[in-house]
Amino acid sequence: MLTFLSKARQFWNETVSEVWVKAIWPTPKELAQSTLVVVVSIAILSVCVFVFDFSMHELVRFVTHFITQ
């Protein structure tokens, strides 16, 4: 039991050290830039999906209209 507690304490101490001491947190400017990149990427991807979806919808409408006549 003592070995488990000692290992658990060591794990906790290493985790805290990794997160708060060794980690390099982004500056507010870096965080804003990263957020902007994500938002722009999502917007571009959304437009691409919309264009593809709209194109497929129109293609299916055209084909089904062509077949039914």
A tleap script that builds the chain and sets N, CA, C and O, in Angstrom:
source leaprc.protein.ff14SB
mol = sequence {
  NMET LEU THR PHE LEU SER LYS ALA ARG GLN
  PHE TRP ASN GLU THR VAL SER GLU VAL TRP
  VAL LYS ALA ILE TRP PRO THR PRO LYS GLU
  LEU ALA GLN SER THR LEU VAL VAL VAL VAL
  SER ILE ALA ILE LEU SER VAL CYS VAL PHE
  VAL PHE ASP PHE SER MET HIE GLU LEU VAL
  ARG PHE VAL THR HIE PHE ILE THR CGLN
}
set mol.1.N position { 0.835 -1.194 0.000 }
set mol.1.CA position { 0.000 0.000 0.000 }
set mol.1.C position { 0.873 1.249 0.000 }
set mol.1.O position { 0.564 2.226 -0.682 }
set mol.2.N position { 1.965 1.219 0.764 }
set mol.2.CA position { 2.859 2.364 0.849 }
set mol.2.C position { 3.537 2.622 -0.486 }
set mol.2.O position { 3.764 3.775 -0.854 }
set mol.3.N position { 3.860 1.567 -1.211 }
set mol.3.CA position { 4.489 1.714 -2.523 }
set mol.3.C position { 3.519 2.389 -3.499 }
set mol.3.O position { 3.918 3.245 -4.289 }
set mol.4.N position { 2.259 2.000 -3.437 }
set mol.4.CA position { 1.260 2.598 -4.317 }
set mol.4.C position { 1.126 4.094 -4.033 }
set mol.4.O position { 1.086 4.906 -4.957 }
set mol.5.N position { 1.058 4.454 -2.751 }
set mol.5.CA position { 0.915 5.868 -2.398 }
set mol.5.C position { 2.145 6.660 -2.808 }
set mol.5.O position { 2.033 7.799 -3.259 }
set mol.6.N position { 3.302 6.065 -2.653 }
set mol.6.CA position { 4.524 6.762 -3.050 }
set mol.6.C position { 4.572 6.958 -4.560 }
set mol.6.O position { 4.996 8.013 -5.033 }
set mol.7.N position { 4.144 5.956 -5.320 }
set mol.7.CA position { 4.104 6.082 -6.777 }
set mol.7.C position { 3.042 7.093 -7.215 }
set mol.7.O position { 3.257 7.857 -8.156 }
set mol.8.N position { 1.906 7.093 -6.535 }
set mol.8.CA position { 0.850 8.039 -6.854 }
set mol.8.C position { 1.314 9.469 -6.578 }
set mol.8.O position { 1.040 10.373 -7.368 }
set mol.9.N position { 2.001 9.674 -5.483 }
set mol.9.CA position { 2.520 11.012 -5.144 }
set mol.9.C position { 3.576 11.444 -6.165 }
set mol.9.O position { 3.597 12.601 -6.583 }
set mol.10.N position { 4.440 10.530 -6.560 }
set mol.10.CA position { 5.461 10.842 -7.563 }
set mol.10.C position { 4.802 11.213 -8.894 }
set mol.10.O position { 5.206 12.171 -9.552 }
set mol.11.N position { 3.785 10.445 -9.276 }
set mol.11.CA position { 3.060 10.744 -10.506 }
set mol.11.C position { 2.431 12.134 -10.436 }
set mol.11.O position { 2.519 12.912 -11.386 }
set mol.12.N position { 1.801 12.438 -9.311 }
set mol.12.CA position { 1.162 13.746 -9.137 }
set mol.12.C position { 2.195 14.870 -9.232 }
set mol.12.O position { 1.970 15.865 -9.922 }
set mol.13.N position { 3.308 14.715 -8.552 }
set mol.13.CA position { 4.349 15.743 -8.568 }
set mol.13.C position { 4.915 15.934 -9.979 }
set mol.13.O position { 5.158 17.067 -10.394 }
set mol.14.N position { 5.126 14.857 -10.709 }
set mol.14.CA position { 5.636 14.964 -12.080 }
set mol.14.C position { 4.601 15.619 -13.006 }
set mol.14.O position { 4.949 16.395 -13.897 }
set mol.15.N position { 3.339 15.295 -12.779 }
set mol.15.CA position { 2.280 15.896 -13.593 }
set mol.15.C position { 2.204 17.395 -13.362 }
set mol.15.O position { 2.135 18.168 -14.318 }
set mol.16.N position { 2.216 17.807 -12.115 }
set mol.16.CA position { 2.169 19.240 -11.785 }
set mol.16.C position { 3.394 19.942 -12.354 }
set mol.16.O position { 3.285 21.036 -12.906 }
set mol.17.N position { 4.549 19.322 -12.224 }
set mol.17.CA position { 5.776 19.907 -12.763 }
set mol.17.C position { 5.685 20.055 -14.275 }
set mol.17.O position { 6.097 21.076 -14.826 }
set mol.18.N position { 5.156 19.055 -14.940 }
set mol.18.CA position { 5.052 19.091 -16.404 }
set mol.18.C position { 4.096 20.186 -16.868 }
set mol.18.O position { 4.376 20.897 -17.833 }
set mol.19.N position { 2.980 20.315 -16.184 }
set mol.19.CA position { 1.958 21.270 -16.611 }
set mol.19.C position { 2.331 22.703 -16.265 }
set mol.19.O position { 2.134 23.602 -17.082 }
set mol.20.N position { 2.859 22.933 -15.084 }
set mol.20.CA position { 3.058 24.313 -14.624 }
set mol.20.C position { 4.480 24.820 -14.733 }
set mol.20.O position { 4.694 26.032 -14.776 }
set mol.21.N position { 5.464 23.924 -14.780 }
set mol.21.CA position { 6.854 24.383 -14.801 }
set mol.21.C position { 7.468 24.208 -16.185 }
set mol.21.O position { 8.052 25.148 -16.725 }
set mol.22.N position { 7.341 23.015 -16.762 }
set mol.22.CA position { 8.022 22.712 -18.010 }
set mol.22.C position { 7.245 23.157 -19.249 }
set mol.22.O position { 7.837 23.393 -20.302 }
set mol.23.N position { 5.936 23.271 -19.126 }
set mol.23.CA position { 5.116 23.627 -20.288 }
set mol.23.C position { 5.337 25.087 -20.668 }
set mol.23.O position { 5.539 25.944 -19.807 }
set mol.24.N position { 5.296 25.354 -21.962 }
set mol.24.CA position { 5.399 26.723 -22.458 }
set mol.24.C position { 4.003 27.120 -22.926 }
set mol.24.O position { 3.518 26.628 -23.945 }
set mol.25.N position { 3.368 28.003 -22.181 }
set mol.25.CA position { 2.021 28.428 -22.500 }
set mol.25.C position { 2.072 29.553 -23.528 }
set mol.25.O position { 2.991 30.372 -23.497 }
set mol.26.N position { 1.108 29.606 -24.431 }
set mol.26.CA position { 1.120 30.657 -25.459 }
set mol.26.C position { 0.807 32.023 -24.845 }
set mol.26.O position { 0.091 32.142 -23.851 }
set mol.27.N position { 1.373 33.036 -25.478 }
set mol.27.CA position { 1.063 34.405 -25.067 }
set mol.27.C position { -0.336 34.735 -25.587 }
set mol.27.O position { -0.845 34.041 -26.467 }
set mol.28.N position { -0.957 35.777 -25.058 }
set mol.28.CA position { -2.281 36.147 -25.568 }
set mol.28.C position { -2.276 36.425 -27.073 }
set mol.28.O position { -3.245 36.108 -27.763 }
set mol.29.N position { -1.190 37.017 -27.587 }
set mol.29.CA position { -1.097 37.292 -29.021 }
set mol.29.C position { -1.039 35.985 -29.816 }
set mol.29.O position { -1.726 35.845 -30.828 }
set mol.30.N position { -0.228 35.035 -29.368 }
set mol.30.CA position { -0.132 33.740 -30.045 }
set mol.30.C position { -1.477 32.999 -30.005 }
set mol.30.O position { -1.883 32.367 -30.980 }
set mol.31.N position { -2.143 33.092 -28.870 }
set mol.31.CA position { -3.439 32.432 -28.722 }
set mol.31.C position { -4.468 33.047 -29.666 }
set mol.31.O position { -5.260 32.330 -30.277 }
set mol.32.N position { -4.458 34.366 -29.785 }
set mol.32.CA position { -5.382 35.044 -30.699 }
set mol.32.C position { -5.088 34.658 -32.145 }
set mol.32.O position { -6.013 34.438 -32.927 }
set mol.33.N position { -3.818 34.576 -32.501 }
set mol.33.CA position { -3.447 34.181 -33.873 }
set mol.33.C position { -3.876 32.750 -34.159 }
set mol.33.O position { -4.407 32.463 -35.232 }
set mol.34.N position { -3.652 31.865 -33.223 }
set mol.34.CA position { -4.050 30.466 -33.411 }
set mol.34.C position { -5.568 30.354 -33.545 }
set mol.34.O position { -6.074 29.595 -34.372 }
set mol.35.N position { -6.281 31.110 -32.731 }
set mol.35.CA position { -7.744 31.099 -32.797 }
set mol.35.C position { -8.211 31.606 -34.147 }
set mol.35.O position { -9.139 31.049 -34.734 }
set mol.36.N position { -7.579 32.655 -34.642 }
set mol.36.CA position { -7.932 33.207 -35.953 }
set mol.36.C position { -7.697 32.170 -37.057 }
set mol.36.O position { -8.518 32.026 -37.963 }
set mol.37.N position { -6.583 31.456 -36.977 }
set mol.37.CA position { -6.289 30.415 -37.974 }
set mol.37.C position { -7.370 29.339 -37.945 }
set mol.37.O position { -7.813 28.884 -39.000 }
set mol.38.N position { -7.791 28.933 -36.777 }
set mol.38.CA position { -8.823 27.900 -36.657 }
set mol.38.C position { -10.151 28.402 -37.217 }
set mol.38.O position { -10.821 27.684 -37.959 }
set mol.39.N position { -10.531 29.620 -36.871 }
set mol.39.CA position { -11.810 30.166 -37.345 }
set mol.39.C position { -11.808 30.305 -38.864 }
set mol.39.O position { -12.788 29.944 -39.516 }
set mol.40.N position { -10.723 30.820 -39.435 }
set mol.40.CA position { -10.631 30.971 -40.893 }
set mol.40.C position { -10.653 29.603 -41.569 }
set mol.40.O position { -11.316 29.428 -42.591 }
set mol.41.N position { -9.933 28.635 -41.007 }
set mol.41.CA position { -9.914 27.277 -41.574 }
set mol.41.C position { -11.305 26.663 -41.571 }
set mol.41.O position { -11.712 26.037 -42.550 }
set mol.42.N position { -12.031 26.836 -40.484 }
set mol.42.CA position { -13.390 26.295 -40.401 }
set mol.42.C position { -14.295 26.993 -41.408 }
set mol.42.O position { -15.136 26.347 -42.033 }
set mol.43.N position { -14.136 28.298 -41.574 }
set mol.43.CA position { -14.951 29.027 -42.546 }
set mol.43.C position { -14.679 28.527 -43.962 }
set mol.43.O position { -15.612 28.311 -44.736 }
set mol.44.N position { -13.402 28.343 -44.304 }
set mol.44.CA position { -13.053 27.854 -45.637 }
set mol.44.C position { -13.604 26.440 -45.852 }
set mol.44.O position { -14.170 26.139 -46.904 }
set mol.45.N position { -13.437 25.590 -44.861 }
set mol.45.CA position { -13.954 24.227 -44.963 }
set mol.45.C position { -15.472 24.233 -45.101 }
set mol.45.O position { -16.026 23.439 -45.861 }
set mol.46.N position { -16.142 25.109 -44.384 }
set mol.46.CA position { -17.604 25.198 -44.467 }
set mol.46.C position { -18.048 25.608 -45.868 }
set mol.46.O position { -19.006 25.054 -46.408 }
set mol.47.N position { -17.358 26.566 -46.447 }
set mol.47.CA position { -17.693 26.998 -47.809 }
set mol.47.C position { -17.470 25.846 -48.790 }
set mol.47.O position { -18.298 25.618 -49.673 }
set mol.48.N position { -16.371 25.127 -48.645 }
set mol.48.CA position { -16.098 23.987 -49.534 }
set mol.48.C position { -17.179 22.922 -49.414 }
set mol.48.O position { -17.643 22.392 -50.423 }
set mol.49.N position { -17.577 22.609 -48.197 }
set mol.49.CA position { -18.625 21.608 -47.997 }
set mol.49.C position { -19.942 22.105 -48.580 }
set mol.49.O position { -20.673 21.337 -49.205 }
set mol.50.N position { -20.251 23.384 -48.379 }
set mol.50.CA position { -21.488 23.946 -48.932 }
set mol.50.C position { -21.493 23.849 -50.455 }
set mol.50.O position { -22.485 23.423 -51.046 }
set mol.51.N position { -20.402 24.237 -51.085 }
set mol.51.CA position { -20.320 24.201 -52.551 }
set mol.51.C position { -20.466 22.767 -53.057 }
set mol.51.O position { -21.200 22.513 -54.013 }
set mol.52.N position { -19.771 21.836 -52.418 }
set mol.52.CA position { -19.876 20.438 -52.828 }
set mol.52.C position { -21.300 19.917 -52.642 }
set mol.52.O position { -21.842 19.264 -53.533 }
set mol.53.N position { -21.899 20.197 -51.503 }
set mol.53.CA position { -23.248 19.729 -51.208 }
set mol.53.C position { -24.248 20.331 -52.187 }
set mol.53.O position { -25.112 19.621 -52.703 }
set mol.54.N position { -24.142 21.625 -52.445 }
set mol.54.CA position { -25.043 22.286 -53.382 }
set mol.54.C position { -24.875 21.717 -54.788 }
set mol.54.O position { -25.857 21.489 -55.495 }
set mol.55.N position { -23.621 21.489 -55.187 }
set mol.55.CA position { -23.352 20.927 -56.511 }
set mol.55.C position { -23.949 19.532 -56.649 }
set mol.55.O position { -24.573 19.221 -57.664 }
set mol.56.N position { -23.765 18.705 -55.654 }
set mol.56.CA position { -24.320 17.356 -55.695 }
set mol.56.C position { -25.844 17.400 -55.722 }
set mol.56.O position { -26.474 16.621 -56.437 }
set mol.57.N position { -26.431 18.293 -54.960 }
set mol.57.CA position { -27.887 18.430 -54.942 }
set mol.57.C position { -28.402 18.802 -56.331 }
set mol.57.O position { -29.359 18.209 -56.829 }
set mol.58.N position { -27.759 19.785 -56.944 }
set mol.58.CA position { -28.188 20.210 -58.272 }
set mol.58.C position { -27.949 19.122 -59.312 }
set mol.58.O position { -28.764 18.947 -60.217 }
set mol.59.N position { -26.852 18.394 -59.199 }
set mol.59.CA position { -26.575 17.294 -60.123 }
set mol.59.C position { -27.648 16.213 -60.017 }
set mol.59.O position { -28.138 15.718 -61.032 }
set mol.60.N position { -28.007 15.853 -58.800 }
set mol.60.CA position { -29.039 14.833 -58.603 }
set mol.60.C position { -30.379 15.344 -59.137 }
set mol.60.O position { -31.114 14.587 -59.772 }
set mol.61.N position { -30.701 16.597 -58.893 }
set mol.61.CA position { -31.942 17.169 -59.434 }
set mol.61.C position { -31.941 17.130 -60.954 }
set mol.61.O position { -32.947 16.778 -61.571 }
set mol.62.N position { -30.814 17.491 -61.558 }
set mol.62.CA position { -30.716 17.486 -63.015 }
set mol.62.C position { -30.886 16.081 -63.570 }
set mol.62.O position { -31.638 15.868 -64.522 }
set mol.63.N position { -30.185 15.122 -62.972 }
set mol.63.CA position { -30.246 13.739 -63.461 }
set mol.63.C position { -31.652 13.171 -63.286 }
set mol.63.O position { -32.182 12.536 -64.198 }
set mol.64.N position { -32.249 13.391 -62.140 }
set mol.64.CA position { -33.590 12.839 -61.928 }
set mol.64.C position { -34.628 13.530 -62.814 }
set mol.64.O position { -35.580 12.898 -63.274 }
set mol.65.N position { -34.440 14.812 -63.046 }
set mol.65.CA position { -35.356 15.520 -63.949 }
set mol.65.C position { -35.170 15.011 -65.377 }
set mol.65.O position { -36.144 14.833 -66.108 }
set mol.66.N position { -33.941 14.783 -65.764 }
set mol.66.CA position { -33.634 14.273 -67.110 }
set mol.66.C position { -34.196 12.864 -67.310 }
set mol.66.O position { -34.709 12.546 -68.382 }
set mol.67.N position { -34.099 12.028 -66.286 }
set mol.67.CA position { -34.572 10.635 -66.375 }
set mol.67.C position { -36.092 10.584 -66.399 }
set mol.67.O position { -36.669 9.778 -67.129 }
set mol.68.N position { -36.742 11.424 -65.620 }
set mol.68.CA position { -38.208 11.349 -65.519 }
set mol.68.C position { -38.897 11.906 -66.748 }
set mol.68.O position { -40.093 11.671 -66.922 }
set mol.69.N position { -38.213 12.618 -67.593 }
set mol.69.CA position { -38.877 13.168 -68.790 }
set mol.69.C position { -38.645 12.349 -69.989 }
set mol.69.O position { -39.136 12.681 -71.068 }
savepdb mol mol.pdb
quit
